[in-house]
Amino acid sequence: MSKRIVFAVTNDLSFDQRMHRICSALQAEGNEVLLIGRKRKQSIPLKQRNFQQHRIKCWFESGKLFYLEYNLRLLLYLTSVKSDVYGAVDLDAALPMYMHAQRNGKPWTFDAHEYFSELEEVITRPLVHWVWKTVERFIVRRAKHAYTISESYAQQFKAQYGTNFQVIRNVPKKQEHIASKQQPTQPAIIIYQGALNIGRGLEASIMAMHELGGAELHIYGDGPIKPQLEHLIKKEKLTVKVKLMGTRIPEELRTITPKADIGLTLFSENGFHHQHSLANRFFDYIHAGIPQLCMAYPEYHRFNETYKVAHEINTLEPDEIARAIQALLSNPSYYQQLSEATLAAALVHHWEAESERLIYIYRSL
């Protein structure tokens, strides 16, 4: 039976690959899907998709005033929207969705893209951490239909709140043509794609470039620490070797990433979120056919034990990052081994298989 499903996120929709996949899959099942986000000053026009999209304009761009304003505007907007199911995506958009579901006697779902209350930028600010932990307790304890991106997150939510979470990972759709890379290009291109946030190893990766001749670091994305990264690159006189490439829509990245040589999936050890994540870029690099550098944290290590798609490191020291990259660039047989392993992993871990669990959740509501 088809349903009217409404989701809400706090980003501007253009670059949210997970929500694009989720909404497209549910729309293709015969549902009517609406995805709500926010419109920023620098937002690009939305690409037409098979589901509906709406962006809410806010005065504030960031910080607590933004979250307060967006949630109030979302609460108001939802009064004019009919829905059979309300999809709360992460804590920062959850309360209005929950409140309207209760008001209208409709089911609601909770999708934890992140372990939001354990983000490094949250746990380092006691008052902010207390606020989001309070929201988390309220929402997660009441969630009957919940899913998240990793087994570790699911286990932690279960241990803290007794709530069962299914795992729906951030894996790409099947690619028509994936080819392994026989050897790196000259100069070698090291790529990072994702938000420019605290704790992503970006500063250490930039510093590591001092020790890597014949290589460039290309950083794709935007976020709160972009000004700090720009300053660091200039201060360290690395403008030739490190390039901030800006944001790209997912369709563009799918053509850019396979041309790179090594991907970066790095996190600091601060916070449960980082130590137990399973980032979408980890799988994006796999589907692009390129080896990557990742942390030896549980989720990545468990996957890598089976498929050997990445070179693992233990710390975010620039020296260790540089040595690991050099180990890949200077050993063609090792590089090719990792690259070929991505092909086997991509055949098994793709959205067409992952989305079956998602569809079952919404069929059962």
C-alpha positions in Angstrom: 0.0 0.0 0.0 1.5 3.3 -1.1 2.1 6.0 1.5 2.8 9.7 1.7 6.2 9.9 3.5 7.8 13.1 4.6 11.5 13.4 5.7 13.4 16.4 7.1 17.1 17.1 7.3 19.0 20.3 8.2 21.3 20.4 5.1 20.4 22.0 1.8 19.6 18.6 0.0 21.9 19.0 -3.0 24.8 16.9 -1.6 22.9 14.4 0.7 23.6 11.1 -1.2 22.0 9.0 1.6 18.7 10.8 1.4 18.7 10.8 -2.4 19.0 7.0 -2.3 16.5 6.5 0.5 13.9 8.8 -1.1 14.4 7.5 -4.6 14.0 3.9 -3.4 10.8 4.6 -1.5 9.4 6.6 -4.4 10.1 3.8 -6.8 8.1 1.5 -4.5 5.0 3.6 -5.3 5.1 5.9 -2.3 4.8 9.7 -2.5 8.0 11.1 -0.9 8.8 14.7 0.2 12.2 15.6 1.4 12.5 18.9 3.4 15.8 20.7 4.0 17.0 24.3 4.3 18.0 26.9 1.7 21.3 28.7 2.3 22.7 31.8 0.7 25.1 29.8 -1.3 22.7 26.9 -2.2 22.7 25.8 -5.8 19.4 25.1 -7.6 18.0 21.7 -6.8 18.4 18.9 -9.3 15.0 17.4 -10.3 14.6 14.0 -8.9 11.8 11.4 -8.8 10.7 12.6 -5.4 9.5 16.0 -4.2 11.9 18.5 -2.5 11.3 21.6 -0.4 13.8 23.9 1.2 13.1 26.2 4.2 14.9 29.6 4.2 16.4 30.7 7.5 17.9 33.9 8.7 20.6 32.2 10.7 23.2 30.0 9.0 24.8 28.1 11.9 24.9 27.7 15.7 22.1 27.3 18.3 20.0 30.2 16.7 20.0 28.3 13.4 18.8 25.0 15.0 16.1 26.9 17.0 14.9 28.8 14.0 14.9 25.9 11.6 13.0 23.6 14.0 10.4 26.3 14.6 10.0 26.9 10.9 9.9 23.2 10.2 7.2 22.8 12.9 5.1 25.5 11.3 5.7 24.2 7.7 4.5 20.7 8.6 1.1 22.1 9.6 0.4 22.5 5.9 1.8 19.1 4.9 -0.2 15.9 4.9 1.7 12.7 5.7 1.2 9.0 6.5 4.7 8.6 7.9 7.1 11.2 9.4 10.8 10.4 8.9 13.0 12.1 11.4 16.6 12.2 10.2 19.2 12.8 13.0 18.5 14.6 16.2 18.7 18.1 14.8 15.4 17.7 12.9 13.7 15.1 15.0 11.5 17.0 17.4 9.1 18.7 14.9 8.7 15.3 13.1 7.9 13.5 16.3 5.5 16.2 17.5 3.5 16.2 14.2 3.4 12.4 14.1 1.9 12.4 17.6 -0.5 15.2 16.8 -1.8 13.4 13.8 -1.7 9.9 15.1 0.7 8.7 12.4 3.8 6.5 12.6 7.3 8.0 12.6 10.8 6.7 11.9 14.2 7.7 13.2 17.3 7.6 11.0 20.6 8.1 12.8 23.0 9.1 10.0 25.4 10.0 12.8 25.8 9.4 16.5 24.9 13.1 16.8 25.4 13.6 20.6 29.0 12.1 20.3 30.3 14.3 17.5 33.6 16.0 18.5 32.2 19.5 18.0 29.4 18.5 20.5 31.2 16.6 23.2 33.8 19.4 23.5 31.1 21.9 24.6 29.4 20.7 27.8 26.2 22.7 27.5 25.7 21.8 23.9 26.4 18.2 24.7 23.9 18.2 27.5 21.2 19.7 25.2 21.6 17.1 22.5 21.9 14.2 24.9 18.6 15.3 26.4 17.0 15.4 22.9 18.6 12.0 22.2 17.1 10.4 25.4 13.7 11.8 24.5 13.7 10.7 20.9 15.5 7.4 20.9 13.5 5.9 23.8 10.3 6.6 21.9 11.5 5.3 18.5 9.7 2.1 17.5 11.0 2.1 13.9 14.7 3.1 13.8 17.8 2.5 11.7 21.4 3.7 11.6 24.6 3.3 9.5 26.7 0.9 11.6 26.4 -2.1 13.9 28.4 -0.3 16.6 25.9 2.6 16.6 23.0 0.2 16.7 24.5 -1.7 19.7 25.2 1.5 21.6 21.7 2.8 21.1 20.3 -0.6 22.3 22.6 -0.6 25.3 21.7 2.9 26.4 18.0 3.1 25.6 16.8 -0.4 24.9 15.7 0.6 21.4 16.3 -1.8 18.5 18.0 -0.2 15.4 18.3 -1.9 12.1 21.5 -1.2 10.1 21.2 0.4 6.6 24.7 1.5 5.5 25.7 4.4 3.3 26.6 2.3 0.2 26.4 3.6 -3.4 24.3 2.2 -6.1 25.8 -0.4 -8.4 28.2 1.2 -10.9 28.0 0.1 -14.5 31.8 0.2 -15.1 34.2 -0.2 -12.3 37.9 -0.7 -13.1 40.8 -1.3 -10.8 43.8 1.0 -11.0 47.0 -0.8 -12.0 49.3 2.0 -10.7 49.0 5.5 -9.4 49.2 8.5 -11.8 51.9 11.1 -11.8 51.5 13.2 -9.8 49.5 11.0 -7.5 46.1 12.5 -6.5 45.0 11.9 -2.9 41.3 12.7 -2.5 39.1 13.6 0.5 35.3 14.0 -0.1 32.9 15.1 2.5 32.1 17.8 5.0 34.9 20.0 6.3 34.3 19.3 10.0 36.4 18.9 13.1 38.0 15.5 13.6 38.2 14.4 10.0 42.0 14.3 9.9 42.2 17.1 7.4 44.8 19.2 9.2 47.1 16.2 9.7 46.6 15.2 6.1 47.6 18.7 4.9 50.7 18.6 7.1 51.6 15.1 5.8 52.0 16.6 2.3 55.3 18.2 3.4 56.8 14.7 3.3 55.2 13.5 0.0 56.9 14.5 -3.2 55.1 13.9 -6.5 51.6 14.0 -4.9 48.7 16.4 -4.5 45.8 16.5 -2.0 42.5 17.4 -3.4 39.8 18.2 -0.8 36.2 18.2 -2.0 33.5 19.7 0.3 32.6 22.6 2.5 32.0 23.1 6.2 32.8 25.1 9.3 36.6 24.6 9.4 37.2 25.7 5.8 38.7 29.0 6.8 41.1 27.3 9.2 42.2 24.9 6.4 42.7 27.8 4.0 44.8 29.6 6.6 46.9 26.4 7.3 47.6 25.7 3.6 48.8 29.3 3.1 50.8 29.3 6.4 52.6 26.0 5.5 53.2 27.2 1.9 51.3 24.2 0.5 49.1 25.9 -2.0 50.6 24.0 -4.9 50.3 20.6 -3.3 46.9 21.0 -1.4 43.8 22.2 -3.2 40.4 23.0 -1.8 38.2 22.0 -4.7 34.8 23.1 -3.2 31.6 21.2 -3.3 30.4 19.0 -6.1 27.1 17.3 -6.6 27.2 13.5 -6.2 26.9 12.9 -9.9 30.0 14.9 -10.5 31.9 13.2 -7.8 31.2 9.8 -9.3 33.3 10.9 -12.3 36.0 12.7 -10.3 36.7 10.1 -7.6 37.8 7.2 -10.0 40.5 9.5 -11.4 42.1 9.9 -8.0 44.7 7.4 -6.7 44.1 7.2 -2.9 41.1 8.1 -0.8 41.2 9.3 2.8 38.7 8.1 5.4 40.3 9.5 8.6 38.8 10.4 12.0 40.2 11.5 15.4 39.7 9.3 18.4 37.6 11.9 20.2 34.0 10.7 20.7 32.0 7.5 20.1 30.8 8.9 16.7 34.3 8.9 15.2 35.5 5.6 16.7 32.5 3.6 15.5 31.5 5.4 12.2 31.2 3.7 8.8 31.3 6.7 6.5 29.8 6.9 3.1 33.1 8.0 1.5 34.6 4.6 2.6 32.2 2.9 0.2 32.4 5.7 -2.4 36.1 5.0 -2.8 35.4 1.2 -3.0 32.9 1.8 -5.8 35.4 4.1 -7.6 38.0 1.3 -7.6 40.7 3.2 -5.7 42.6 2.1 -2.5 42.2 4.2 0.6 43.7 5.1 3.9 41.4 4.5 6.8 41.5 4.3 10.6 41.9 0.9 12.3 38.6 1.5 14.1 36.2 -1.5 14.7 33.8 -1.0 11.7 36.6 -0.3 9.2 38.9 -3.0 10.5 36.1 -5.6 10.4 35.2 -4.8 6.8 38.9 -4.7 5.8 39.6 -8.1 7.3 37.3 -9.6 4.7 38.0 -7.5 1.6 41.5 -5.8 2.1 40.5 -2.6 0.4 42.3 -0.2 2.6 45.6 0.5 4.4 44.8 1.0 8.1 46.5 3.5 10.4 46.2 3.9 14.2 46.8 7.6 14.8 46.3 10.9 13.0 50.0 11.9 13.1 51.2 13.5 9.9 54.2 11.2 9.8 52.1 8.1 10.0 49.8 9.4 7.3 52.7 10.2 5.0 54.4 6.8 5.6 51.1 5.0 4.8 50.5 6.9 1.6 54.2 6.3 0.6 53.7 2.6 1.3 50.9 2.6 -1.3 52.6 4.7 -3.9 56.0 2.9 -3.7 54.6 -0.7 -3.9 52.8 -1.3 -7.2 51.8 -4.9 -6.4 50.3 -3.9 -3.0 48.5 -0.9 -4.6 47.0 -3.1 -7.3 46.0 -5.8 -4.7 43.9 -3.2 -2.8 42.5 -1.8 -5.9 41.3 -5.2 -7.3 39.8 -6.0 -3.9 37.5 -3.0 -4.2 35.8 -4.7 -7.2 34.9 -7.8 -5.2 33.6 -5.7 -2.4 31.5 -3.4 -4.7 29.8 -6.5 -6.2 28.4 -7.4 -2.7 28.0 -4.1 -0.9 25.7 -1.8 -2.9 22.5 0.1 -2.5 20.3 -2.3 -4.4 21.0 -5.0 -1.7 21.0 -2.6 1.2 17.7 -0.9 0.3 15.7 -4.1 0.7 15.8 -3.6 4.5 14.8 0.0 4.2 11.8 -0.9 1.9 10.7 -3.6 4.4 10.6 -1.1 7.3 8.2 1.2 5.4 6.1 -1.5 4.0 5.5 -2.8 7.5 4.3 0.5 8.9 
